[in-house]
Amino acid sequence: MITKLIKGAMPAIKEMGRAEIAKAHAAGLPSTYMTGDKIVREYPDGRIEEVRRDA
């Protein structure tokens, strides 16, 4: 039941994340998020860099 609810909510959650990234870029700020198992920082000019994680 919960898995079905979460899967149903995923498109809305992804869209909310995209909207927040757009707001950050509009303000000239980079955004940081996870894609797969990597943490990345995306700059308003489209440049993306992987964030180094210390173990």
For each residue, the residues with C-beta under 8 A, 3 or more apart:
1: 4 5
2: 5 6
3: 6 7
4: 1 7 8
5: 1 2 8 9
6: 2 3 9 10
7: 3 4 10
8: 4 5
9: 5 6 12 13
10: 6 7 13 14
11: 14 15
12: 9 15 16
13: 9 10 16 17
14: 10 11 17 18
15: 11 12 18 19
16: 12 13 19 20
17: 13 14 20 21 33
18: 14 15 21 22
19: 15 16 22 23
20: 16 17 23 24 31
21: 17 18 24 25 31 33 42
22: 18 19 25 26
23: 19 20 26 27
24: 20 21 27 29 30 31 44
25: 21 22 28 29 31 42 44
26: 22 23 44
27: 23 24
28: 25 44
29: 24 25 44
30: 24 41 42 43 44
31: 20 21 24 25 41 42
32: 39 40 41 42 51
33: 17 21 39 40 42
34: 37 38 39 40
35: 38 40
36:
37: 34
38: 34 35 50 51
39: 32 33 34 50 51 53
40: 32 33 34 35 48 49 50 51
41: 30 31 32 48 49 51
42: 21 25 30 31 32 33 46 47 48
43: 30 46 47 48 49
44: 24 25 26 28 29 30
45:
46: 42 43
47: 42 43
48: 40 41 42 43
49: 40 41 43
50: 38 39 40
51: 32 38 39 40 41
52:
53: 39
54:
55:
